């Protein structure tokens, strides 16, 4: 079945513009604006499963070690939440336009694996993007709508605070309203949010996006069965010491200009997050020796205090 909105199948033809989508489904527009206008929260890192750019992860209320799942720092990127209402299973992904179709089906499979028998319905919530001058956001919005419309399951689109519905003007410049989304696993509440902690090995995980030309990937970050964050091994050894030092020495302005899709709209942490990737690579030039010995993935488990601690390579 195609994507369903307000009880109606979207059909095989996606509306030619988002404006046409809002006109055709005013209830969807109203729900999207309500999500956009919900006050933002700052999330406590304890019990948090944070999903970075080009990652997805899933969990359910039966997992009492995860209280919240979420992501932030999305400008042209989009945040995707897929929920199975019977079990309360949630899968959240941070999409940047790469490997969109593969990640959509990965999220669906994760929901099916965790939920087991499906007794409720699949619900979809989208957020992120804005009216950027390059039109990257609208391309991703349309790609996600098209991708979920190809899934051979009934998926109900509940809200889509995306692109034009997620734009506010500041001194004549467009900015996203929502940069991050969190989900309370106990109440199933979905809300805009920011984070003070982004989980284990964040520079390593970010590094995957900067060497994606070597091995494109959109990994599932969390192993629900073992209750552990798993970071698969990858190689960045082709990034020389001189290259890493050059990247670290760039000014904030140079980093934003050359490595962001939306320099004026990036959150304050963007330049430091960028430098931290190359500082890590510089400190660990041989990943299969110091980071992923014998090519083994890194595992993290939660402590009794709800914080992530390294559990070894295996």
C-alpha positions as protocol buffer text, in pm:
chain_id: "A"
residue {
  index: 1
  type: UNK
  ca { x: 0 y: 0 z: 0 }
}
residue {
  index: 2
  type: UNK
  ca { x: 117 y: 356 z: -61 }
}
residue {
  index: 3
  type: UNK
  ca { x: 164 y: 618 z: 208 }
}
residue {
  index: 4
  type: UNK
  ca { x: -163 y: 708 z: 382 }
}
residue {
  index: 5
  type: UNK
  ca { x: -262 y: 1061 z: 488 }
}
residue {
  index: 6
  type: UNK
  ca { x: -586 y: 1139 z: 670 }
}
residue {
  index: 7
  type: UNK
  ca { x: -701 y: 785 z: 591 }
}
residue {
  index: 8
  type: UNK
  ca { x: -645 y: 832 z: 217 }
}
residue {
  index: 9
  type: UNK
  ca { x: -373 y: 656 z: 14 }
}
residue {
  index: 10
  type: UNK
  ca { x: -135 y: 909 z: -136 }
}
residue {
  index: 11
  type: UNK
  ca { x: -132 y: 709 z: -459 }
}
residue {
  index: 12
  type: UNK
  ca { x: 150 y: 657 z: -702 }
}
residue {
  index: 13
  type: UNK
  ca { x: 191 y: 1025 z: -784 }
}
residue {
  index: 14
  type: UNK
  ca { x: 353 y: 1246 z: -522 }
}
residue {
  index: 15
  type: UNK
  ca { x: 213 y: 1602 z: -527 }
}
residue {
  index: 16
  type: UNK
  ca { x: 424 y: 1826 z: -750 }
}
residue {
  index: 17
  type: UNK
  ca { x: 499 y: 2061 z: -460 }
}
residue {
  index: 18
  type: UNK
  ca { x: 477 y: 2060 z: -82 }
}
residue {
  index: 19
  type: UNK
  ca { x: 228 y: 2347 z: -110 }
}
residue {
  index: 20
  type: UNK
  ca { x: 1 y: 2115 z: -305 }
}
residue {
  index: 21
  type: UNK
  ca { x: 41 y: 1853 z: -31 }
}
residue {
  index: 22
  type: UNK
  ca { x: -67 y: 2099 z: 238 }
}
residue {
  index: 23
  type: UNK
  ca { x: -362 y: 2212 z: 28 }
}
residue {
  index: 24
  type: UNK
  ca { x: -473 y: 1854 z: -32 }
}
residue {
  index: 25
  type: UNK
  ca { x: -435 y: 1752 z: 333 }
}
residue {
  index: 26
  type: UNK
  ca { x: -508 y: 2046 z: 565 }
}
residue {
  index: 27
  type: UNK
  ca { x: -524 y: 1819 z: 873 }
}
residue {
  index: 28
  type: UNK
  ca { x: -166 y: 1710 z: 801 }
}
residue {
  index: 29
  type: UNK
  ca { x: -60 y: 2072 z: 776 }
}
residue {
  index: 30
  type: UNK
  ca { x: -228 y: 2153 z: 1108 }
}
residue {
  index: 31
  type: UNK
  ca { x: -57 y: 1861 z: 1285 }
}
residue {
  index: 32
  type: UNK
  ca { x: 278 y: 1960 z: 1134 }
}
residue {
  index: 33
  type: UNK
  ca { x: 246 y: 2319 z: 1252 }
}
residue {
  index: 34
  type: UNK
  ca { x: 152 y: 2196 z: 1599 }
}
residue {
  index: 35
  type: UNK
  ca { x: 473 y: 1989 z: 1618 }
}
residue {
  index: 36
  type: UNK
  ca { x: 678 y: 2282 z: 1487 }
}
residue {
  index: 37
  type: UNK
  ca { x: 535 y: 2518 z: 1747 }
}
residue {
  index: 38
  type: UNK
  ca { x: 582 y: 2283 z: 2044 }
}
residue {
  index: 39
  type: UNK
  ca { x: 830 y: 2436 z: 2293 }
}
residue {
  index: 40
  type: UNK
  ca { x: 1180 y: 2288 z: 2272 }
}
residue {
  index: 41
  type: UNK
  ca { x: 1334 y: 2092 z: 2560 }
}
residue {
  index: 42
  type: UNK
  ca { x: 1696 y: 2034 z: 2663 }
}
residue {
  index: 43
  type: UNK
  ca { x: 1755 y: 1662 z: 2707 }
}
residue {
  index: 44
  type: UNK
  ca { x: 1938 y: 1495 z: 2996 }
}
residue {
  index: 45
  type: UNK
  ca { x: 2200 y: 1247 z: 2866 }
}
residue {
  index: 46
  type: UNK
  ca { x: 2105 y: 974 z: 3112 }
}
residue {
  index: 47
  type: UNK
  ca { x: 1907 y: 701 z: 2940 }
}
residue {
  index: 48
  type: UNK
  ca { x: 1946 y: 878 z: 2605 }
}
residue {
  index: 49
  type: UNK
  ca { x: 2002 y: 707 z: 2271 }
}
residue {
  index: 50
  type: UNK
  ca { x: 2136 y: 984 z: 2048 }
}
residue {
  index: 51
  type: UNK
  ca { x: 2129 y: 931 z: 1671 }
}
residue {
  index: 52
  type: UNK
  ca { x: 2377 y: 1124 z: 1457 }
}
residue {
  index: 53
  type: UNK
  ca { x: 2374 y: 1229 z: 1093 }
}
residue {
  index: 54
  type: UNK
  ca { x: 2327 y: 937 z: 857 }
}
residue {
  index: 55
  type: UNK
  ca { x: 2242 y: 695 z: 1139 }
}
residue {
  index: 56
  type: UNK
  ca { x: 1922 y: 530 z: 1259 }
}
residue {
  index: 57
  type: UNK
  ca { x: 1830 y: 335 z: 1570 }
}
residue {
  index: 58
  type: UNK
  ca { x: 1529 y: 165 z: 1718 }
}
residue {
  index: 59
  type: UNK
  ca { x: 1397 y: 63 z: 2059 }
}
residue {
  index: 60
  type: UNK
  ca { x: 1072 y: -5 z: 2241 }
}
residue {
  index: 61
  type: UNK
  ca { x: 918 y: 67 z: 2582 }
}
residue {
  index: 62
  type: UNK
  ca { x: 1009 y: -289 z: 2689 }
}
residue {
  index: 63
  type: UNK
  ca { x: 1371 y: -168 z: 2696 }
}
residue {
  index: 64
  type: UNK
  ca { x: 1382 y: 15 z: 3028 }
}
residue {
  index: 65
  type: UNK
  ca { x: 1743 y: 125 z: 2974 }
}
residue {
  index: 66
  type: UNK
  ca { x: 1646 y: 377 z: 2705 }
}
residue {
  index: 67
  type: UNK
  ca { x: 1431 y: 664 z: 2827 }
}
residue {
  index: 68
  type: UNK
  ca { x: 1467 y: 892 z: 2525 }
}
residue {
  index: 69
  type: UNK
  ca { x: 1577 y: 865 z: 2163 }
}
residue {
  index: 70
  type: UNK
  ca { x: 1656 y: 1169 z: 1952 }
}
residue {
  index: 71
  type: UNK
  ca { x: 1881 y: 1370 z: 1724 }
}
residue {
  index: 72
  type: UNK
  ca { x: 1969 y: 1734 z: 1651 }
}
residue {
  index: 73
  type: UNK
  ca { x: 2188 y: 1965 z: 1439 }
}
residue {
  index: 74
  type: UNK
  ca { x: 1959 y: 1919 z: 1137 }
}
residue {
  index: 75
  type: UNK
  ca { x: 1947 y: 2212 z: 895 }
}
residue {
  index: 76
  type: UNK
  ca { x: 1881 y: 2081 z: 543 }
}
residue {
  index: 77
  type: UNK
  ca { x: 1883 y: 1730 z: 696 }
}
residue {
  index: 78
  type: UNK
  ca { x: 1553 y: 1565 z: 790 }
}
residue {
  index: 79
  type: UNK
  ca { x: 1457 y: 1369 z: 1100 }
}
residue {
  index: 80
  type: UNK
  ca { x: 1242 y: 1060 z: 1045 }
}
residue {
  index: 81
  type: UNK
  ca { x: 1042 y: 886 z: 1319 }
}
residue {
  index: 82
  type: UNK
  ca { x: 868 y: 558 z: 1242 }
}
residue {
  index: 83
  type: UNK
  ca { x: 644 y: 410 z: 1510 }
}
residue {
  index: 84
  type: UNK
  ca { x: 449 y: 86 z: 1548 }
}
residue {
  index: 85
  type: UNK
  ca { x: 161 y: 185 z: 1771 }
}
residue {
  index: 86
  type: UNK
  ca { x: 80 y: -159 z: 1916 }
}
residue {
  index: 87
  type: UNK
  ca { x: 419 y: -217 z: 2078 }
}
residue {
  index: 88
  type: UNK
  ca { x: 530 y: 146 z: 2096 }
}
residue {
  index: 89
  type: UNK
  ca { x: 845 y: 55 z: 1900 }
}
residue {
  index: 90
  type: UNK
  ca { x: 1021 y: 364 z: 1769 }
}
residue {
  index: 91
  type: UNK
  ca { x: 1288 y: 390 z: 1500 }
}
residue {
  index: 92
  type: UNK
  ca { x: 1449 y: 730 z: 1444 }
}
residue {
  index: 93
  type: UNK
  ca { x: 1680 y: 831 z: 1159 }
}
residue {
  index: 94
  type: UNK
  ca { x: 1879 y: 1142 z: 1060 }
}
residue {
  index: 95
  type: UNK
  ca { x: 1873 y: 1176 z: 679 }
}
residue {
  index: 96
  type: UNK
  ca { x: 2105 y: 1395 z: 472 }
}
residue {
  index: 97
  type: UNK
  ca { x: 2013 y: 1282 z: 119 }
}
residue {
  index: 98
  type: UNK
  ca { x: 2258 y: 990 z: 97 }
}
residue {
  index: 99
  type: UNK
  ca { x: 2131 y: 630 z: 79 }
}
residue {
  index: 100
  type: UNK
  ca { x: 1775 y: 742 z: 151 }
}
residue {
  index: 101
  type: UNK
  ca { x: 1599 y: 438 z: 8 }
}
residue {
  index: 102
  type: UNK
  ca { x: 1829 y: 189 z: 179 }
}
residue {
  index: 103
  type: UNK
  ca { x: 1785 y: 360 z: 516 }
}
residue {
  index: 104
  type: UNK
  ca { x: 1405 y: 370 z: 484 }
}
residue {
  index: 105
  type: UNK
  ca { x: 1391 y: -5 z: 436 }
}
residue {
  index: 106
  type: UNK
  ca { x: 1647 y: -50 z: 713 }
}
residue {
  index: 107
  type: UNK
  ca { x: 1421 y: 141 z: 952 }
}
residue {
  index: 108
  type: UNK
  ca { x: 1118 y: -64 z: 854 }
}
residue {
  index: 109
  type: UNK
  ca { x: 1313 y: -388 z: 906 }
}
residue {
  index: 110
  type: UNK
  ca { x: 1431 y: -266 z: 1248 }
}
residue {
  index: 111
  type: UNK
  ca { x: 1071 y: -198 z: 1354 }
}
residue {
  index: 112
  type: UNK
  ca { x: 964 y: -544 z: 1236 }
}
residue {
  index: 113
  type: UNK
  ca { x: 1256 y: -713 z: 1412 }
}
residue {
  index: 114
  type: UNK
  ca { x: 1189 y: -537 z: 1743 }
}
residue {
  index: 115
  type: UNK
  ca { x: 809 y: -540 z: 1744 }
}
residue {
  index: 116
  type: UNK
  ca { x: 770 y: -898 z: 1624 }
}
residue {
  index: 117
  type: UNK
  ca { x: 400 y: -937 z: 1557 }
}
residue {
  index: 118
  type: UNK
  ca { x: 244 y: -613 z: 1435 }
}
residue {
  index: 119
  type: UNK
  ca { x: -73 y: -541 z: 1629 }
}
residue {
  index: 120
  type: UNK
  ca { x: -95 y: -165 z: 1573 }
}
residue {
  index: 121
  type: UNK
  ca { x: -24 y: 52 z: 1274 }
}
residue {
  index: 122
  type: UNK
  ca { x: 284 y: 221 z: 1133 }
}
residue {
  index: 123
  type: UNK
  ca { x: 296 y: 597 z: 1187 }
}
residue {
  index: 124
  type: UNK
  ca { x: 546 y: 835 z: 1028 }
}
residue {
  index: 125
  type: UNK
  ca { x: 658 y: 1176 z: 1158 }
}
residue {
  index: 126
  type: UNK
  ca { x: 898 y: 1397 z: 959 }
}
residue {
  index: 127
  type: UNK
  ca { x: 1079 y: 1712 z: 1070 }
}
residue {
  index: 128
  type: UNK
  ca { x: 1364 y: 1929 z: 949 }
}
residue {
  index: 129
  type: UNK
  ca { x: 1482 y: 2119 z: 648 }
}
residue {
  index: 130
  type: UNK
  ca { x: 1394 y: 2478 z: 559 }
}
residue {
  index: 131
  type: UNK
  ca { x: 1359 y: 2703 z: 255 }
}
residue {
  index: 132
  type: UNK
  ca { x: 1731 y: 2695 z: 173 }
}
residue {
  index: 133
  type: UNK
  ca { x: 1846 y: 2882 z: -136 }
}
residue {
  index: 134
  type: UNK
  ca { x: 1991 y: 2569 z: -299 }
}
residue {
  index: 135
  type: UNK
  ca { x: 1666 y: 2375 z: -268 }
}
residue {
  index: 136
  type: UNK
  ca { x: 1832 y: 2082 z: -92 }
}
residue {
  index: 137
  type: UNK
  ca { x: 1563 y: 2058 z: 173 }
}
residue {
  index: 138
  type: UNK
  ca { x: 1273 y: 2028 z: -68 }
}
residue {
  index: 139
  type: UNK
  ca { x: 1461 y: 1761 z: -266 }
}
residue {
  index: 140
  type: UNK
  ca { x: 1505 y: 1556 z: 50 }
}
residue {
  index: 141
  type: UNK
  ca { x: 1142 y: 1612 z: 157 }
}
residue {
  index: 142
  type: UNK
  ca { x: 1022 y: 1481 z: -177 }
}
residue {
  index: 143
  type: UNK
  ca { x: 1268 y: 1191 z: -171 }
}
residue {
  index: 144
  type: UNK
  ca { x: 1143 y: 1078 z: 170 }
}
residue {
  index: 145
  type: UNK
  ca { x: 779 y: 1101 z: 67 }
}
residue {
  index: 146
  type: UNK
  ca { x: 855 y: 903 z: -247 }
}
residue {
  index: 147
  type: UNK
  ca { x: 1061 y: 646 z: -56 }
}
residue {
  index: 148
  type: UNK
  ca { x: 800 y: 574 z: 210 }
}
residue {
  index: 149
  type: UNK
  ca { x: 536 y: 561 z: -61 }
}
residue {
  index: 150
  type: UNK
  ca { x: 724 y: 261 z: -206 }
}
residue {
  index: 151
  type: UNK
  ca { x: 721 y: 58 z: 117 }
}
residue {
  index: 152
  type: UNK
  ca { x: 481 y: -240 z: 79 }
}
residue {
  index: 153
  type: UNK
  ca { x: 310 y: -165 z: 410 }
}
residue {
  index: 154
  type: UNK
  ca { x: 43 y: 77 z: 527 }
}
residue {
  index: 155
  type: UNK
  ca { x: 230 y: 376 z: 671 }
}
residue {
  index: 156
  type: UNK
  ca { x: 29 y: 668 z: 806 }
}
residue {
  index: 157
  type: UNK
  ca { x: 194 y: 1010 z: 774 }
}
residue {
  index: 158
  type: UNK
  ca { x: 94 y: 1192 z: 1093 }
}
residue {
  index: 159
  type: UNK
  ca { x: 302 y: 1512 z: 1074 }
}
residue {
  index: 160
  type: UNK
  ca { x: 562 y: 1665 z: 843 }
}
residue {
  index: 161
  type: UNK
  ca { x: 720 y: 1981 z: 987 }
}
residue {
  index: 162
  type: UNK
  ca { x: 954 y: 2000 z: 689 }
}
residue {
  index: 163
  type: UNK
  ca { x: 1106 y: 2261 z: 457 }
}
residue {
  index: 164
  type: UNK
  ca { x: 855 y: 2547 z: 408 }
}
residue {
  index: 165
  type: UNK
  ca { x: 657 y: 2450 z: 721 }
}
residue {
  index: 166
  type: UNK
  ca { x: 982 y: 2449 z: 921 }
}
residue {
  index: 167
  type: UNK
  ca { x: 1106 y: 2792 z: 814 }
}
residue {
  index: 168
  type: UNK
  ca { x: 1123 y: 3118 z: 1006 }
}
residue {
  index: 169
  type: UNK
  ca { x: 1274 y: 3444 z: 884 }
}
residue {
  index: 170
  type: UNK
  ca { x: 1540 y: 3627 z: 1086 }
}
residue {
  index: 171
  type: UNK
  ca { x: 1640 y: 3964 z: 940 }
}
residue {
  index: 172
  type: UNK
  ca { x: 1530 y: 3846 z: 598 }
}
residue {
  index: 173
  type: UNK
  ca { x: 1725 y: 3518 z: 619 }
}
residue {
  index: 174
  type: UNK
  ca { x: 1544 y: 3180 z: 636 }
}
residue {
  index: 175
  type: UNK
  ca { x: 1626 y: 2949 z: 930 }
}
residue {
  index: 176
  type: UNK
  ca { x: 1490 y: 2612 z: 1046 }
}
residue {
  index: 177
  type: UNK
  ca { x: 1253 y: 2624 z: 1342 }
}
residue {
  index: 178
  type: UNK
  ca { x: 1320 y: 2264 z: 1447 }
}
residue {
  index: 179
  type: UNK
  ca { x: 1684 y: 2151 z: 1461 }
}
residue {
  index: 180
  type: UNK
  ca { x: 1630 y: 1846 z: 1678 }
}
residue {
  index: 181
  type: UNK
  ca { x: 1360 y: 1600 z: 1785 }
}
residue {
  index: 182
  type: UNK
  ca { x: 1329 y: 1379 z: 2092 }
}
residue {
  index: 183
  type: UNK
  ca { x: 1092 y: 1097 z: 2179 }
}
residue {
  index: 184
  type: UNK
  ca { x: 997 y: 1004 z: 2535 }
}
residue {
  index: 185
  type: UNK
  ca { x: 978 y: 624 z: 2520 }
}
residue {
  index: 186
  type: UNK
  ca { x: 747 y: 593 z: 2820 }
}
residue {
  index: 187
  type: UNK
  ca { x: 486 y: 845 z: 2708 }
}
residue {
  index: 188
  type: UNK
  ca { x: 555 y: 835 z: 2329 }
}
residue {
  index: 189
  type: UNK
  ca { x: 561 y: 1216 z: 2334 }
}
residue {
  index: 190
  type: UNK
  ca { x: 750 y: 1370 z: 2038 }
}
residue {
  index: 191
  type: UNK
  ca { x: 895 y: 1719 z: 2076 }
}
residue {
  index: 192
  type: UNK
  ca { x: 1164 y: 1959 z: 1948 }
}
residue {
  index: 193
  type: UNK
  ca { x: 1481 y: 1939 z: 2153 }
}
residue {
  index: 194
  type: UNK
  ca { x: 1852 y: 2010 z: 2189 }
}
residue {
  index: 195
  type: UNK
  ca { x: 2115 y: 1791 z: 2352 }
}
residue {
  index: 196
  type: UNK
  ca { x: 2410 y: 1855 z: 2582 }
}
residue {
  index: 197
  type: UNK
  ca { x: 2558 y: 1512 z: 2508 }
}
residue {
  index: 198
  type: UNK
  ca { x: 2557 y: 1319 z: 2180 }
}
residue {
  index: 199
  type: UNK
  ca { x: 2653 y: 976 z: 2298 }
}
residue {
  index: 200
  type: UNK
  ca { x: 2961 y: 758 z: 2273 }
}
residue {
  index: 201
  type: UNK
  ca { x: 3235 y: 797 z: 2012 }
}
residue {
  index: 202
  type: UNK
  ca { x: 3063 y: 1092 z: 1846 }
}
residue {
  index: 203
  type: UNK
  ca { x: 3377 y: 1204 z: 1657 }
}
residue {
  index: 204
  type: UNK
  ca { x: 3427 y: 851 z: 1523 }
}
residue {
  index: 205
  type: UNK
  ca { x: 3067 y: 828 z: 1411 }
}
residue {
  index: 206
  type: UNK
  ca { x: 3090 y: 1169 z: 1246 }
}
residue {
  index: 207
  type: UNK
  ca { x: 3405 y: 1060 z: 1067 }
}
residue {
  index: 208
  type: UNK
  ca { x: 3202 y: 812 z: 864 }
}
residue {
  index: 209
  type: UNK
  ca { x: 3024 y: 1095 z: 687 }
}
residue {
  index: 210
  type: UNK
  ca { x: 3356 y: 1258 z: 588 }
}
residue {
  index: 211
  type: UNK
  ca { x: 3499 y: 939 z: 437 }
}
residue {
  index: 212
  type: UNK
  ca { x: 3171 y: 817 z: 289 }
}
residue {
  index: 213
  type: UNK
  ca { x: 3323 y: 827 z: -61 }
}
residue {
  index: 214
  type: UNK
  ca { x: 3537 y: 532 z: 49 }
}
residue {
  index: 215
  type: UNK
  ca { x: 3253 y: 320 z: 187 }
}
residue {
  index: 216
  type: UNK
  ca { x: 2905 y: 475 z: 186 }
}
residue {
  index: 217
  type: UNK
  ca { x: 2699 y: 361 z: 483 }
}
residue {
  index: 218
  type: UNK
  ca { x: 2386 y: 448 z: 683 }
}
residue {
  index: 219
  type: UNK
  ca { x: 2421 y: 223 z: 987 }
}
residue {
  index: 220
  type: UNK
  ca { x: 2178 y: 110 z: 1252 }
}
residue {
  index: 221
  type: UNK
  ca { x: 2355 y: 240 z: 1563 }
}
residue {
  index: 222
  type: UNK
  ca { x: 2186 y: 29 z: 1829 }
}
residue {
  index: 223
  type: UNK
  ca { x: 2158 y: -347 z: 1878 }
}
residue {
  index: 224
  type: UNK
  ca { x: 1824 y: -387 z: 2050 }
}
residue {
  index: 225
  type: UNK
  ca { x: 1884 y: -753 z: 2136 }
}
residue {
  index: 226
  type: UNK
  ca { x: 2209 y: -688 z: 2328 }
}
residue {
  index: 227
  type: UNK
  ca { x: 2106 y: -335 z: 2439 }
}
residue {
  index: 228
  type: UNK
  ca { x: 2435 y: -194 z: 2310 }
}
residue {
  index: 229
  type: UNK
  ca { x: 2554 y: 81 z: 2079 }
}
residue {
  index: 230
  type: UNK
  ca { x: 2765 y: -81 z: 1808 }
}
residue {
  index: 231
  type: UNK
  ca { x: 3001 y: 114 z: 1582 }
}
residue {
  index: 232
  type: UNK
  ca { x: 3115 y: -98 z: 1290 }
}
residue {
  index: 233
  type: UNK
  ca { x: 3474 y: -74 z: 1176 }
}
residue {
  index: 234
  type: UNK
  ca { x: 3569 y: 146 z: 883 }
}
residue {
  index: 235
  type: UNK
  ca { x: 3893 y: 276 z: 736 }
}
residue {
  index: 236
  type: UNK
  ca { x: 4005 y: 639 z: 725 }
}
residue {
  index: 237
  type: UNK
  ca { x: 4380 y: 576 z: 708 }
}
residue {
  index: 238
  type: UNK
  ca { x: 4399 y: 739 z: 364 }
}
residue {
  index: 239
  type: UNK
  ca { x: 4346 y: 1076 z: 540 }
}
residue {
  index: 240
  type: UNK
  ca { x: 4704 y: 1192 z: 587 }
}
residue {
  index: 241
  type: UNK
  ca { x: 4845 y: 1371 z: 891 }
}
residue {
  index: 242
  type: UNK
  ca { x: 4895 y: 1683 z: 680 }
}
residue {
  index: 243
  type: UNK
  ca { x: 4533 y: 1672 z: 562 }
}
residue {
  index: 244
  type: UNK
  ca { x: 4399 y: 1632 z: 917 }
}
residue {
  index: 245
  type: UNK
  ca { x: 4616 y: 1917 z: 1043 }
}
residue {
  index: 246
  type: UNK
  ca { x: 4491 y: 2138 z: 761 }
}
residue {
  index: 247
  type: UNK
  ca { x: 4128 y: 2063 z: 845 }
}
residue {
  index: 248
  type: UNK
  ca { x: 4186 y: 2136 z: 1214 }
}
residue {
  index: 249
  type: UNK
  ca { x: 4350 y: 2470 z: 1135 }
}
residue {
  index: 250
  type: UNK
  ca { x: 4057 y: 2601 z: 933 }
}
residue {
  index: 251
  type: UNK
  ca { x: 3868 y: 2896 z: 1078 }
}
residue {
  index: 252
  type: UNK
  ca { x: 3502 y: 2870 z: 1172 }
}
residue {
  index: 253
  type: UNK
  ca { x: 3416 y: 3075 z: 864 }
}
residue {
  index: 254
  type: UNK
  ca { x: 3613 y: 2846 z: 632 }
}
residue {
  index: 255
  type: UNK
  ca { x: 3457 y: 2533 z: 780 }
}
residue {
  index: 256
  type: UNK
  ca { x: 3106 y: 2671 z: 744 }
}
residue {
  index: 257
  type: UNK
  ca { x: 3166 y: 2802 z: 392 }
}
residue {
  index: 258
  type: UNK
  ca { x: 3326 y: 2487 z: 251 }
}
residue {
  index: 259
  type: UNK
  ca { x: 3173 y: 2201 z: 450 }
}
residue {
  index: 260
  type: UNK
  ca { x: 2817 y: 2299 z: 533 }
}
residue {
  index: 261
  type: UNK
  ca { x: 2508 y: 2290 z: 314 }
}
residue {
  index: 262
  type: UNK
  ca { x: 2375 y: 2592 z: 506 }
}
residue {
  index: 263
  type: UNK
  ca { x: 2657 y: 2803 z: 657 }
}
residue {
  index: 264
  type: UNK
  ca { x: 2440 y: 3076 z: 810 }
}
residue {
  index: 265
  type: UNK
  ca { x: 2199 y: 2835 z: 973 }
}
residue {
  index: 266
  type: UNK
  ca { x: 2434 y: 2584 z: 1137 }
}
residue {
  index: 267
  type: UNK
  ca { x: 2415 y: 2547 z: 1517 }
}
residue {
  index: 268
  type: UNK
  ca { x: 2716 y: 2673 z: 1718 }
}
residue {
  index: 269
  type: UNK
  ca { x: 2862 y: 2323 z: 1768 }
}
residue {
  index: 270
  type: UNK
  ca { x: 2922 y: 2262 z: 1394 }
}
residue {
  index: 271
  type: UNK
  ca { x: 3284 y: 2392 z: 1362 }
}
residue {
  index: 272
  type: UNK
  ca { x: 3402 y: 2217 z: 1679 }
}
residue {
  index: 273
  type: UNK
  ca { x: 3232 y: 1893 z: 1579 }
}
residue {
  index: 274
  type: UNK
  ca { x: 3410 y: 1917 z: 1242 }
}
residue {
  index: 275
  type: UNK
  ca { x: 3753 y: 1973 z: 1402 }
}
residue {
  index: 276
  type: UNK
  ca { x: 3699 y: 1695 z: 1655 }
}
residue {
  index: 277
  type: UNK
  ca { x: 3666 y: 1444 z: 1371 }
}
residue {
  index: 278
  type: UNK
  ca { x: 4009 y: 1529 z: 1235 }
}
residue {
  index: 279
  type: UNK
  ca { x: 4166 y: 1560 z: 1579 }
}
residue {
  index: 280
  type: UNK
  ca { x: 4052 y: 1206 z: 1642 }
}
residue {
  index: 281
  type: UNK
  ca { x: 4191 y: 1084 z: 1309 }
}
residue {
  index: 282
  type: UNK
  ca { x: 4519 y: 1263 z: 1380 }
}
residue {
  index: 283
  type: UNK
  ca { x: 4548 y: 1095 z: 1722 }
}
residue {
  index: 284
  type: UNK
  ca { x: 4450 y: 755 z: 1579 }
}
residue {
  index: 285
  type: UNK
  ca { x: 4605 y: 735 z: 1231 }
}
residue {
  index: 286
  type: UNK
  ca { x: 4576 y: 354 z: 1211 }
}
residue {
  index: 287
  type: UNK
  ca { x: 4211 y: 271 z: 1282 }
}
residue {
  index: 288
  type: UNK
  ca { x: 4254 y: -106 z: 1259 }
}
residue {
  index: 289
  type: UNK
  ca { x: 4517 y: -88 z: 1533 }
}
residue {
  index: 290
  type: UNK
  ca { x: 4393 y: 160 z: 1793 }
}
residue {
  index: 291
  type: UNK
  ca { x: 4021 y: 202 z: 1718 }
}
residue {
  index: 292
  type: UNK
  ca { x: 3900 y: -119 z: 1553 }
}
residue {
  index: 293
  type: UNK
  ca { x: 4172 y: -375 z: 1634 }
}
residue {
  index: 294
  type: UNK
  ca { x: 4147 y: -672 z: 1398 }
}
residue {
  index: 295
  type: UNK
  ca { x: 3865 y: -486 z: 1223 }
}
residue {
  index: 296
  type: UNK
  ca { x: 3632 y: -551 z: 1517 }
}
residue {
  index: 297
  type: UNK
  ca { x: 3344 y: -311 z: 1595 }
}
residue {
  index: 298
  type: UNK
  ca { x: 3327 y: -102 z: 1912 }
}
residue {
  index: 299
  type: UNK
  ca { x: 3056 y: -182 z: 2167 }
}
residue {
  index: 300
  type: UNK
  ca { x: 2910 y: 42 z: 2435 }
}
residue {
  index: 301
  type: UNK
  ca { x: 2678 y: -58 z: 2718 }
}
residue {
  index: 302
  type: UNK
  ca { x: 2489 y: 150 z: 2969 }
}
residue {
  index: 303
  type: UNK
  ca { x: 2607 y: 184 z: 3326 }
}
residue {
  index: 304
  type: UNK
  ca { x: 2369 y: 161 z: 3621 }
}
residue {
  index: 305
  type: UNK
  ca { x: 2356 y: 543 z: 3606 }
}
residue {
  index: 306
  type: UNK
  ca { x: 2227 y: 534 z: 3247 }
}
residue {
  index: 307
  type: UNK
  ca { x: 2551 y: 654 z: 3086 }
}
residue {
  index: 308
  type: UNK
  ca { x: 2734 y: 487 z: 2798 }
}
residue {
  index: 309
  type: UNK
  ca { x: 3060 y: 309 z: 2880 }
}
residue {
  index: 310
  type: UNK
  ca { x: 3300 y: 128 z: 2648 }
}
residue {
  index: 311
  type: UNK
  ca { x: 3247 y: -249 z: 2647 }
}
residue {
  index: 312
  type: UNK
  ca { x: 3531 y: -353 z: 2418 }
}
residue {
  index: 313
  type: UNK
  ca { x: 3593 y: -460 z: 2058 }
}
residue {
  index: 314
  type: UNK
  ca { x: 3434 y: -788 z: 1956 }
}
